[in-house]
């Protein structure tokens, strides 16, 4: 549905069709950074959280990812280290 790029050139994809957030590195590596793939709107650890109706995505200088769900919710994804 939407994409954004961080300072390191990583591309972040709001994958609305699969209800997940993906990261694509400059070398082409693709990982799911958040979401189970099942629709829902439940907070939790990145790969246990659920998303539905993802519209927008942004990333800040600290690497936090923000996604909009529906038309009334903004969710923050903190990178796992």
PDB file of N, CA, C and O in Angstrom:
ATOM      1  N   UNK A   1       0.821  -1.193   0.000  1.00  0.00           N
ATOM      2  CA  UNK A   1       0.000   0.000   0.000  1.00  0.00           C
ATOM      3  C   UNK A   1       0.867   1.260   0.000  1.00  0.00           C
ATOM      4  O   UNK A   1       0.523   2.259  -0.631  1.00  0.00           O
ATOM      5  N   UNK A   2       2.025   1.200   0.734  1.00  0.00           N
ATOM      6  CA  UNK A   2       2.897   2.371   0.818  1.00  0.00           C
ATOM      7  C   UNK A   2       4.318   1.900   1.090  1.00  0.00           C
ATOM      8  O   UNK A   2       4.533   0.781   1.557  1.00  0.00           O
ATOM      9  N   UNK A   3       5.297   2.773   0.793  1.00  0.00           N
ATOM     10  CA  UNK A   3       6.706   2.465   1.043  1.00  0.00           C
ATOM     11  C   UNK A   3       7.403   3.701   1.593  1.00  0.00           C
ATOM     12  O   UNK A   3       6.947   4.829   1.402  1.00  0.00           O
ATOM     13  N   UNK A   4       8.518   3.465   2.281  1.00  0.00           N
ATOM     14  CA  UNK A   4       9.390   4.543   2.749  1.00  0.00           C
ATOM     15  C   UNK A   4      10.815   4.008   2.785  1.00  0.00           C
ATOM     16  O   UNK A   4      11.029   2.797   2.747  1.00  0.00           O
ATOM     17  N   UNK A   5      11.790   4.910   2.857  1.00  0.00           N
ATOM     18  CA  UNK A   5      13.201   4.528   2.865  1.00  0.00           C
ATOM     19  C   UNK A   5      13.883   5.185   4.057  1.00  0.00           C
ATOM     20  O   UNK A   5      13.611   6.343   4.374  1.00  0.00           O
ATOM     21  N   UNK A   6      14.789   4.426   4.733  1.00  0.00           N
ATOM     22  CA  UNK A   6      15.554   5.015   5.828  1.00  0.00           C
ATOM     23  C   UNK A   6      16.892   5.541   5.324  1.00  0.00           C
ATOM     24  O   UNK A   6      17.210   5.411   4.142  1.00  0.00           O
ATOM     25  N   UNK A   7      17.672   6.131   6.216  1.00  0.00           N
ATOM     26  CA  UNK A   7      18.955   6.749   5.845  1.00  0.00           C
ATOM     27  C   UNK A   7      19.958   5.735   5.315  1.00  0.00           C
ATOM     28  O   UNK A   7      20.860   6.107   4.564  1.00  0.00           O
ATOM     29  N   UNK A   8      19.826   4.464   5.684  1.00  0.00           N
ATOM     30  CA  UNK A   8      20.740   3.423   5.223  1.00  0.00           C
ATOM     31  C   UNK A   8      20.315   2.827   3.883  1.00  0.00           C
ATOM     32  O   UNK A   8      20.994   1.946   3.357  1.00  0.00           O
ATOM     33  N   UNK A   9      19.204   3.295   3.328  1.00  0.00           N
ATOM     34  CA  UNK A   9      18.735   2.795   2.044  1.00  0.00           C
ATOM     35  C   UNK A   9      17.820   1.594   2.133  1.00  0.00           C
ATOM     36  O   UNK A   9      17.481   1.005   1.107  1.00  0.00           O
ATOM     37  N   UNK A  10      17.408   1.210   3.345  1.00  0.00           N
ATOM     38  CA  UNK A  10      16.446   0.120   3.494  1.00  0.00           C
ATOM     39  C   UNK A  10      15.054   0.605   3.098  1.00  0.00           C
ATOM     40  O   UNK A  10      14.653   1.716   3.444  1.00  0.00           O
ATOM     41  N   UNK A  11      14.343  -0.217   2.389  1.00  0.00           N
ATOM     42  CA  UNK A  11      12.987   0.086   1.955  1.00  0.00           C
ATOM     43  C   UNK A  11      12.021  -0.630   2.893  1.00  0.00           C
ATOM     44  O   UNK A  11      12.183  -1.821   3.159  1.00  0.00           O
ATOM     45  N   UNK A  12      11.028   0.083   3.390  1.00  0.00           N
ATOM     46  CA  UNK A  12      10.003  -0.493   4.264  1.00  0.00           C
ATOM     47  C   UNK A  12       8.687  -0.486   3.509  1.00  0.00           C
ATOM     48  O   UNK A  12       8.306   0.520   2.911  1.00  0.00           O
ATOM     49  N   UNK A  13       7.997  -1.614   3.541  1.00  0.00           N
ATOM     50  CA  UNK A  13       6.775  -1.787   2.767  1.00  0.00           C
ATOM     51  C   UNK A  13       5.607  -2.078   3.702  1.00  0.00           C
ATOM     52  O   UNK A  13       5.669  -2.992   4.524  1.00  0.00           O
ATOM     53  N   UNK A  14       4.554  -1.299   3.569  1.00  0.00           N
ATOM     54  CA  UNK A  14       3.293  -1.577   4.255  1.00  0.00           C
ATOM     55  C   UNK A  14       2.540  -2.561   3.367  1.00  0.00           C
ATOM     56  O   UNK A  14       1.842  -2.161   2.436  1.00  0.00           O
ATOM     57  N   UNK A  15       2.687  -3.848   3.662  1.00  0.00           N
ATOM     58  CA  UNK A  15       2.114  -4.917   2.838  1.00  0.00           C
ATOM     59  C   UNK A  15       0.679  -5.177   3.286  1.00  0.00           C
ATOM     60  O   UNK A  15       0.418  -6.099   4.059  1.00  0.00           O
ATOM     61  N   UNK A  16      -0.229  -4.370   2.803  1.00  0.00           N
ATOM     62  CA  UNK A  16      -1.634  -4.439   3.202  1.00  0.00           C
ATOM     63  C   UNK A  16      -2.271  -5.772   2.821  1.00  0.00           C
ATOM     64  O   UNK A  16      -3.107  -6.286   3.565  1.00  0.00           O
ATOM     65  N   UNK A  17      -1.899  -6.332   1.696  1.00  0.00           N
ATOM     66  CA  UNK A  17      -2.492  -7.587   1.244  1.00  0.00           C
ATOM     67  C   UNK A  17      -2.156  -8.765   2.137  1.00  0.00           C
ATOM     68  O   UNK A  17      -2.919  -9.729   2.205  1.00  0.00           O
ATOM     69  N   UNK A  18      -1.014  -8.699   2.830  1.00  0.00           N
ATOM     70  CA  UNK A  18      -0.590  -9.786   3.712  1.00  0.00           C
ATOM     71  C   UNK A  18      -0.595  -9.397   5.184  1.00  0.00           C
ATOM     72  O   UNK A  18      -0.235 -10.209   6.036  1.00  0.00           O
ATOM     73  N   UNK A  19      -0.996  -8.168   5.496  1.00  0.00           N
ATOM     74  CA  UNK A  19      -1.113  -7.677   6.870  1.00  0.00           C
ATOM     75  C   UNK A  19       0.210  -7.732   7.633  1.00  0.00           C
ATOM     76  O   UNK A  19       0.235  -8.075   8.815  1.00  0.00           O
ATOM     77  N   UNK A  20       1.317  -7.390   6.951  1.00  0.00           N
ATOM     78  CA  UNK A  20       2.637  -7.372   7.584  1.00  0.00           C
ATOM     79  C   UNK A  20       3.425  -6.147   7.137  1.00  0.00           C
ATOM     80  O   UNK A  20       3.064  -5.472   6.173  1.00  0.00           O
ATOM     81  N   UNK A  21       4.516  -5.875   7.862  1.00  0.00           N
ATOM     82  CA  UNK A  21       5.453  -4.821   7.494  1.00  0.00           C
ATOM     83  C   UNK A  21       6.753  -5.494   7.077  1.00  0.00           C
ATOM     84  O   UNK A  21       7.305  -6.309   7.816  1.00  0.00           O
ATOM     85  N   UNK A  22       7.232  -5.153   5.904  1.00  0.00           N
ATOM     86  CA  UNK A  22       8.443  -5.791   5.373  1.00  0.00           C
ATOM     87  C   UNK A  22       9.582  -4.776   5.241  1.00  0.00           C
ATOM     88  O   UNK A  22       9.365  -3.578   5.057  1.00  0.00           O
ATOM     89  N   UNK A  23      10.796  -5.303   5.342  1.00  0.00           N
ATOM     90  CA  UNK A  23      12.005  -4.495   5.155  1.00  0.00           C
ATOM     91  C   UNK A  23      12.812  -5.144   4.035  1.00  0.00           C
ATOM     92  O   UNK A  23      13.050  -6.352   4.036  1.00  0.00           O
ATOM     93  N   UNK A  24      13.229  -4.312   3.081  1.00  0.00           N
ATOM     94  CA  UNK A  24      14.051  -4.783   1.973  1.00  0.00           C
ATOM     95  C   UNK A  24      15.376  -4.019   2.031  1.00  0.00           C
ATOM     96  O   UNK A  24      15.394  -2.792   1.943  1.00  0.00           O
ATOM     97  N   UNK A  25      16.474  -4.745   2.177  1.00  0.00           N
ATOM     98  CA  UNK A  25      17.795  -4.121   2.284  1.00  0.00           C
ATOM     99  C   UNK A  25      18.279  -3.695   0.903  1.00  0.00           C
ATOM    100  O   UNK A  25      17.746  -4.151  -0.109  1.00  0.00           O
ATOM    101  N   UNK A  26      19.292  -2.820   0.852  1.00  0.00           N
ATOM    102  CA  UNK A  26      19.840  -2.418  -0.444  1.00  0.00           C
ATOM    103  C   UNK A  26      20.375  -3.597  -1.270  1.00  0.00           C
ATOM    104  O   UNK A  26      20.465  -3.509  -2.495  1.00  0.00           O
ATOM    105  N   UNK A  27      20.729  -4.699  -0.596  1.00  0.00           N
ATOM    106  CA  UNK A  27      21.219  -5.880  -1.320  1.00  0.00           C
ATOM    107  C   UNK A  27      20.092  -6.824  -1.737  1.00  0.00           C
ATOM    108  O   UNK A  27      20.343  -7.864  -2.347  1.00  0.00           O
ATOM    109  N   UNK A  28      18.845  -6.459  -1.406  1.00  0.00           N
ATOM    110  CA  UNK A  28      17.693  -7.243  -1.842  1.00  0.00           C
ATOM    111  C   UNK A  28      17.162  -8.245  -0.840  1.00  0.00           C
ATOM    112  O   UNK A  28      16.242  -8.999  -1.159  1.00  0.00           O
ATOM    113  N   UNK A  29      17.717  -8.278   0.370  1.00  0.00           N
ATOM    114  CA  UNK A  29      17.196  -9.179   1.404  1.00  0.00           C
ATOM    115  C   UNK A  29      15.835  -8.698   1.892  1.00  0.00           C
ATOM    116  O   UNK A  29      15.657  -7.515   2.182  1.00  0.00           O
ATOM    117  N   UNK A  30      14.889  -9.601   1.980  1.00  0.00           N
ATOM    118  CA  UNK A  30      13.535  -9.250   2.411  1.00  0.00           C
ATOM    119  C   UNK A  30      13.218  -9.969   3.718  1.00  0.00           C
ATOM    120  O   UNK A  30      13.368 -11.187   3.818  1.00  0.00           O
ATOM    121  N   UNK A  31      12.778  -9.202   4.723  1.00  0.00           N
ATOM    122  CA  UNK A  31      12.350  -9.793   5.990  1.00  0.00           C
ATOM    123  C   UNK A  31      11.033  -9.154   6.414  1.00  0.00           C
ATOM    124  O   UNK A  31      10.731  -8.014   6.060  1.00  0.00           O
ATOM    125  N   UNK A  32      10.269  -9.909   7.171  1.00  0.00           N
ATOM    126  CA  UNK A  32       9.073  -9.373   7.803  1.00  0.00           C
ATOM    127  C   UNK A  32       9.510  -8.852   9.160  1.00  0.00           C
ATOM    128  O   UNK A  32      10.033  -9.611   9.976  1.00  0.00           O
ATOM    129  N   UNK A  33       9.300  -7.551   9.416  1.00  0.00           N
ATOM    130  CA  UNK A  33       9.725  -6.981  10.694  1.00  0.00           C
ATOM    131  C   UNK A  33       8.581  -6.902  11.694  1.00  0.00           C
ATOM    132  O   UNK A  33       8.823  -6.724  12.888  1.00  0.00           O
ATOM    133  N   UNK A  34       7.349  -7.029  11.237  1.00  0.00           N
ATOM    134  CA  UNK A  34       6.196  -6.990  12.145  1.00  0.00           C
ATOM    135  C   UNK A  34       4.985  -7.599  11.467  1.00  0.00           C
ATOM    136  O   UNK A  34       4.784  -7.473  10.259  1.00  0.00           O
ATOM    137  N   UNK A  35       4.186  -8.266  12.291  1.00  0.00           N
ATOM    138  CA  UNK A  35       2.946  -8.849  11.808  1.00  0.00           C
ATOM    139  C   UNK A  35       3.027 -10.354  11.679  1.00  0.00           C
ATOM    140  O   UNK A  35       4.073 -10.920  11.364  1.00  0.00           O
ATOM    141  N   UNK A  36       1.881 -10.993  11.933  1.00  0.00           N
ATOM    142  CA  UNK A  36       1.806 -12.450  11.821  1.00  0.00           C
ATOM    143  C   UNK A  36       1.320 -12.900  10.457  1.00  0.00           C
ATOM    144  O   UNK A  36       1.513 -14.051  10.066  1.00  0.00           O
ATOM    145  N   UNK A  37       0.691 -11.990   9.741  1.00  0.00           N
ATOM    146  CA  UNK A  37       0.064 -12.350   8.477  1.00  0.00           C
ATOM    147  C   UNK A  37      -1.423 -12.592   8.630  1.00  0.00           C
ATOM    148  O   UNK A  37      -2.153 -12.677   7.642  1.00  0.00           O
ATOM    149  N   UNK A  38      -1.876 -12.703   9.883  1.00  0.00           N
ATOM    150  CA  UNK A  38      -3.307 -12.837  10.153  1.00  0.00           C
ATOM    151  C   UNK A  38      -3.873 -11.445  10.408  1.00  0.00           C
ATOM    152  O   UNK A  38      -3.245 -10.660  11.118  1.00  0.00           O
ATOM    153  N   UNK A  39      -5.029 -11.114   9.858  1.00  0.00           N
ATOM    154  CA  UNK A  39      -5.586  -9.783  10.081  1.00  0.00           C
ATOM    155  C   UNK A  39      -5.991  -9.580  11.540  1.00  0.00           C
ATOM    156  O   UNK A  39      -6.459 -10.505  12.204  1.00  0.00           O
ATOM    157  N   UNK A  40      -5.802  -8.362  12.020  1.00  0.00           N
ATOM    158  CA  UNK A  40      -6.175  -7.981  13.378  1.00  0.00           C
ATOM    159  C   UNK A  40      -5.528  -6.656  13.707  1.00  0.00           C
ATOM    160  O   UNK A  40      -4.881  -6.048  12.854  1.00  0.00           O
ATOM    161  N   UNK A  41      -5.692  -6.213  14.908  1.00  0.00           N
ATOM    162  CA  UNK A  41      -5.090  -4.945  15.326  1.00  0.00           C
ATOM    163  C   UNK A  41      -4.652  -5.069  16.782  1.00  0.00           C
ATOM    164  O   UNK A  41      -5.111  -4.331  17.654  1.00  0.00           O
ATOM    165  N   UNK A  42      -3.759  -6.017  17.021  1.00  0.00           N
ATOM    166  CA  UNK A  42      -3.311  -6.335  18.364  1.00  0.00           C
ATOM    167  C   UNK A  42      -1.841  -5.971  18.520  1.00  0.00           C
ATOM    168  O   UNK A  42      -1.004  -6.393  17.722  1.00  0.00           O
ATOM    169  N   UNK A  43      -1.528  -5.188  19.548  1.00  0.00           N
ATOM    170  CA  UNK A  43      -0.145  -4.850  19.853  1.00  0.00           C
ATOM    171  C   UNK A  43       0.548  -6.050  20.485  1.00  0.00           C
ATOM    172  O   UNK A  43      -0.100  -6.937  21.042  1.00  0.00           O
ATOM    173  N   UNK A  44       1.864  -6.064  20.391  1.00  0.00           N
ATOM    174  CA  UNK A  44       2.657  -7.124  21.002  1.00  0.00           C
ATOM    175  C   UNK A  44       4.033  -7.117  20.404  1.00  0.00           C
ATOM    176  O   UNK A  44       4.371  -6.224  19.627  1.00  0.00           O
ATOM    177  N   UNK A  45       4.850  -8.117  20.761  1.00  0.00           N
ATOM    178  CA  UNK A  45       6.164  -8.218  20.121  1.00  0.00           C
ATOM    179  C   UNK A  45       5.996  -8.192  18.604  1.00  0.00           C
ATOM    180  O   UNK A  45       5.001  -8.677  18.067  1.00  0.00           O
ATOM    181  N   UNK A  46       6.972  -7.625  17.935  1.00  0.00           N
ATOM    182  CA  UNK A  46       6.848  -7.346  16.496  1.00  0.00           C
ATOM    183  C   UNK A  46       6.242  -8.476  15.672  1.00  0.00           C
ATOM    184  O   UNK A  46       5.305  -8.247  14.907  1.00  0.00           O
ATOM    185  N   UNK A  47       6.763  -9.687  15.815  1.00  0.00           N
ATOM    186  CA  UNK A  47       6.286 -10.776  14.966  1.00  0.00           C
ATOM    187  C   UNK A  47       5.051 -11.469  15.523  1.00  0.00           C
ATOM    188  O   UNK A  47       4.568 -12.437  14.936  1.00  0.00           O
ATOM    189  N   UNK A  48       4.530 -10.983  16.656  1.00  0.00           N
ATOM    190  CA  UNK A  48       3.272 -11.495  17.205  1.00  0.00           C
ATOM    191  C   UNK A  48       2.138 -10.485  17.079  1.00  0.00           C
ATOM    192  O   UNK A  48       0.975 -10.821  17.303  1.00  0.00           O
ATOM    193  N   UNK A  49       2.472  -9.259  16.724  1.00  0.00           N
ATOM    194  CA  UNK A  49       1.460  -8.213  16.534  1.00  0.00           C
ATOM    195  C   UNK A  49       0.659  -8.513  15.268  1.00  0.00           C
ATOM    196  O   UNK A  49       1.141  -9.185  14.357  1.00  0.00           O
ATOM    197  N   UNK A  50      -0.566  -8.004  15.229  1.00  0.00           N
ATOM    198  CA  UNK A  50      -1.368  -8.165  14.015  1.00  0.00           C
ATOM    199  C   UNK A  50      -1.755  -6.796  13.472  1.00  0.00           C
ATOM    200  O   UNK A  50      -1.884  -5.826  14.219  1.00  0.00           O
ATOM    201  N   UNK A  51      -1.933  -6.740  12.172  1.00  0.00           N
ATOM    202  CA  UNK A  51      -2.272  -5.503  11.478  1.00  0.00           C
ATOM    203  C   UNK A  51      -3.428  -5.775  10.522  1.00  0.00           C
ATOM    204  O   UNK A  51      -3.627  -6.896  10.054  1.00  0.00           O
ATOM    205  N   UNK A  52      -4.182  -4.714  10.248  1.00  0.00           N
ATOM    206  CA  UNK A  52      -5.255  -4.813   9.274  1.00  0.00           C
ATOM    207  C   UNK A  52      -5.466  -3.430   8.660  1.00  0.00           C
ATOM    208  O   UNK A  52      -5.375  -2.414   9.350  1.00  0.00           O
ATOM    209  N   UNK A  53      -5.743  -3.404   7.380  1.00  0.00           N
ATOM    210  CA  UNK A  53      -6.044  -2.155   6.677  1.00  0.00           C
ATOM    211  C   UNK A  53      -4.909  -1.138   6.799  1.00  0.00           C
ATOM    212  O   UNK A  53      -5.141   0.030   7.112  1.00  0.00           O
ATOM    213  N   UNK A  54      -3.679  -1.593   6.548  1.00  0.00           N
ATOM    214  CA  UNK A  54      -2.493  -0.732   6.625  1.00  0.00           C
ATOM    215  C   UNK A  54      -2.512   0.237   5.441  1.00  0.00           C
ATOM    216  O   UNK A  54      -2.725  -0.171   4.300  1.00  0.00           O
ATOM    217  N   UNK A  55      -2.288   1.523   5.724  1.00  0.00           N
ATOM    218  CA  UNK A  55      -2.301   2.518   4.649  1.00  0.00           C
ATOM    219  C   UNK A  55      -0.962   3.197   4.427  1.00  0.00           C
ATOM    220  O   UNK A  55      -0.461   3.207   3.302  1.00  0.00           O
ATOM    221  N   UNK A  56      -0.373   3.761   5.463  1.00  0.00           N
ATOM    222  CA  UNK A  56       0.848   4.540   5.302  1.00  0.00           C
ATOM    223  C   UNK A  56       1.964   3.999   6.158  1.00  0.00           C
ATOM    224  O   UNK A  56       1.735   3.215   7.079  1.00  0.00           O
ATOM    225  N   UNK A  57       3.197   4.431   5.842  1.00  0.00           N
ATOM    226  CA  UNK A  57       4.368   3.986   6.594  1.00  0.00           C
ATOM    227  C   UNK A  57       5.419   5.087   6.573  1.00  0.00           C
ATOM    228  O   UNK A  57       5.577   5.796   5.580  1.00  0.00           O
ATOM    229  N   UNK A  58       6.136   5.219   7.690  1.00  0.00           N
ATOM    230  CA  UNK A  58       7.235   6.188   7.797  1.00  0.00           C
ATOM    231  C   UNK A  58       8.260   5.607   8.756  1.00  0.00           C
ATOM    232  O   UNK A  58       7.939   4.741   9.570  1.00  0.00           O
ATOM    233  N   UNK A  59       9.492   6.085   8.656  1.00  0.00           N
ATOM    234  CA  UNK A  59      10.561   5.647   9.558  1.00  0.00           C
ATOM    235  C   UNK A  59      11.285   6.888  10.067  1.00  0.00           C
ATOM    236  O   UNK A  59      11.484   7.845   9.318  1.00  0.00           O
ATOM    237  N   UNK A  60      11.685   6.875  11.358  1.00  0.00           N
ATOM    238  CA  UNK A  60      12.400   8.023  11.906  1.00  0.00           C
ATOM    239  C   UNK A  60      13.901   7.731  11.980  1.00  0.00           C
ATOM    240  O   UNK A  60      14.341   6.634  11.635  1.00  0.00           O
ATOM    241  N   UNK A  61      14.672   8.704  12.426  1.00  0.00           N
ATOM    242  CA  UNK A  61      16.130   8.581  12.464  1.00  0.00           C
ATOM    243  C   UNK A  61      16.601   7.484  13.413  1.00  0.00           C
ATOM    244  O   UNK A  61      17.702   6.963  13.239  1.00  0.00           O
ATOM    245  N   UNK A  62      15.804   7.122  14.406  1.00  0.00           N
ATOM    246  CA  UNK A  62      16.160   6.069  15.359  1.00  0.00           C
ATOM    247  C   UNK A  62      15.806   4.671  14.848  1.00  0.00           C
ATOM    248  O   UNK A  62      16.113   3.673  15.500  1.00  0.00           O
ATOM    249  N   UNK A  63      15.164   4.601  13.687  1.00  0.00           N
ATOM    250  CA  UNK A  63      14.787   3.313  13.123  1.00  0.00           C
ATOM    251  C   UNK A  63      13.406   2.837  13.513  1.00  0.00           C
ATOM    252  O   UNK A  63      13.010   1.732  13.141  1.00  0.00           O
ATOM    253  N   UNK A  64      12.663   3.642  14.253  1.00  0.00           N
ATOM    254  CA  UNK A  64      11.286   3.298  14.583  1.00  0.00           C
ATOM    255  C   UNK A  64      10.425   3.438  13.328  1.00  0.00           C
ATOM    256  O   UNK A  64      10.593   4.374  12.546  1.00  0.00           O
ATOM    257  N   UNK A  65       9.516   2.509  13.155  1.00  0.00           N
ATOM    258  CA  UNK A  65       8.639   2.512  11.989  1.00  0.00           C
ATOM    259  C   UNK A  65       7.227   2.836  12.466  1.00  0.00           C
ATOM    260  O   UNK A  65       6.769   2.310  13.480  1.00  0.00           O
ATOM    261  N   UNK A  66       6.552   3.695  11.737  1.00  0.00           N
ATOM    262  CA  UNK A  66       5.185   4.102  12.064  1.00  0.00           C
ATOM    263  C   UNK A  66       4.281   3.708  10.916  1.00  0.00           C
ATOM    264  O   UNK A  66       4.589   3.983   9.756  1.00  0.00           O
ATOM    265  N   UNK A  67       3.158   3.059  11.233  1.00  0.00           N
ATOM    266  CA  UNK A  67       2.205   2.688  10.198  1.00  0.00           C
ATOM    267  C   UNK A  67       0.822   3.200  10.579  1.00  0.00           C
ATOM    268  O   UNK A  67       0.476   3.282  11.758  1.00  0.00           O
ATOM    269  N   UNK A  68       0.051   3.539   9.575  1.00  0.00           N
ATOM    270  CA  UNK A  68      -1.334   3.928   9.824  1.00  0.00           C
ATOM    271  C   UNK A  68      -2.225   2.742   9.473  1.00  0.00           C
ATOM    272  O   UNK A  68      -2.036   2.064   8.463  1.00  0.00           O
ATOM    273  N   UNK A  69      -3.202   2.522  10.345  1.00  0.00           N
ATOM    274  CA  UNK A  69      -4.189   1.476  10.140  1.00  0.00           C
ATOM    275  C   UNK A  69      -5.551   2.133  10.007  1.00  0.00           C
ATOM    276  O   UNK A  69      -5.916   3.010  10.790  1.00  0.00           O
ATOM    277  N   UNK A  70      -6.293   1.694   9.004  1.00  0.00           N
ATOM    278  CA  UNK A  70      -7.589   2.315   8.789  1.00  0.00           C
ATOM    279  C   UNK A  70      -7.393   3.813   8.585  1.00  0.00           C
ATOM    280  O   UNK A  70      -6.460   4.238   7.904  1.00  0.00           O
ATOM    281  N   UNK A  71      -8.258   4.589   9.166  1.00  0.00           N
ATOM    282  CA  UNK A  71      -8.146   6.032   9.017  1.00  0.00           C
ATOM    283  C   UNK A  71      -8.054   6.727  10.369  1.00  0.00           C
ATOM    284  O   UNK A  71      -8.199   7.946  10.457  1.00  0.00           O
ATOM    285  N   UNK A  72      -7.810   5.934  11.442  1.00  0.00           N
ATOM    286  CA  UNK A  72      -7.825   6.573  12.751  1.00  0.00           C
ATOM    287  C   UNK A  72      -6.762   6.062  13.720  1.00  0.00           C
ATOM    288  O   UNK A  72      -6.798   6.415  14.899  1.00  0.00           O
ATOM    289  N   UNK A  73      -5.818   5.244  13.259  1.00  0.00           N
ATOM    290  CA  UNK A  73      -4.850   4.676  14.187  1.00  0.00           C
ATOM    291  C   UNK A  73      -3.441   4.769  13.605  1.00  0.00           C
ATOM    292  O   UNK A  73      -3.228   4.473  12.429  1.00  0.00           O
ATOM    293  N   UNK A  74      -2.474   5.184  14.443  1.00  0.00           N
ATOM    294  CA  UNK A  74      -1.063   5.175  14.084  1.00  0.00           C
ATOM    295  C   UNK A  74      -0.372   4.235  15.071  1.00  0.00           C
ATOM    296  O   UNK A  74      -0.542   4.361  16.283  1.00  0.00           O
ATOM    297  N   UNK A  75       0.410   3.293  14.539  1.00  0.00           N
ATOM    298  CA  UNK A  75       1.110   2.337  15.397  1.00  0.00           C
ATOM    299  C   UNK A  75       2.614   2.463  15.197  1.00  0.00           C
ATOM    300  O   UNK A  75       3.090   2.715  14.090  1.00  0.00           O
ATOM    301  N   UNK A  76       3.351   2.282  16.287  1.00  0.00           N
ATOM    302  CA  UNK A  76       4.812   2.402  16.285  1.00  0.00           C
ATOM    303  C   UNK A  76       5.429   1.021  16.426  1.00  0.00           C
ATOM    304  O   UNK A  76       5.042   0.235  17.291  1.00  0.00           O
ATOM    305  N   UNK A  77       6.399   0.740  15.559  1.00  0.00           N
ATOM    306  CA  UNK A  77       7.148  -0.510  15.610  1.00  0.00           C
ATOM    307  C   UNK A  77       8.575  -0.162  15.994  1.00  0.00           C
ATOM    308  O   UNK A  77       9.253   0.568  15.271  1.00  0.00           O
ATOM    309  N   UNK A  78       9.033  -0.673  17.115  1.00  0.00           N
ATOM    310  CA  UNK A  78      10.397  -0.438  17.588  1.00  0.00           C
ATOM    311  C   UNK A  78      11.243  -1.595  17.068  1.00  0.00           C
ATOM    312  O   UNK A  78      10.876  -2.756  17.247  1.00  0.00           O
ATOM    313  N   UNK A  79      12.385  -1.289  16.419  1.00  0.00           N
ATOM    314  CA  UNK A  79      13.204  -2.380  15.866  1.00  0.00           C
ATOM    315  C   UNK A  79      13.708  -3.315  16.965  1.00  0.00           C
ATOM    316  O   UNK A  79      14.139  -2.867  18.028  1.00  0.00           O
ATOM    317  N   UNK A  80      13.648  -4.604  16.694  1.00  0.00           N
ATOM    318  CA  UNK A  80      14.187  -5.575  17.640  1.00  0.00           C
ATOM    319  C   UNK A  80      15.684  -5.659  17.444  1.00  0.00           C
ATOM    320  O   UNK A  80      16.181  -5.647  16.318  1.00  0.00           O
ATOM    321  N   UNK A  81      16.397  -5.744  18.554  1.00  0.00           N
ATOM    322  CA  UNK A  81      17.867  -5.764  18.474  1.00  0.00           C
ATOM    323  C   UNK A  81      18.386  -7.115  18.835  1.00  0.00           C
ATOM    324  O   UNK A  81      19.597  -7.333  18.828  1.00  0.00           O
TER     325      UNK A  81
END
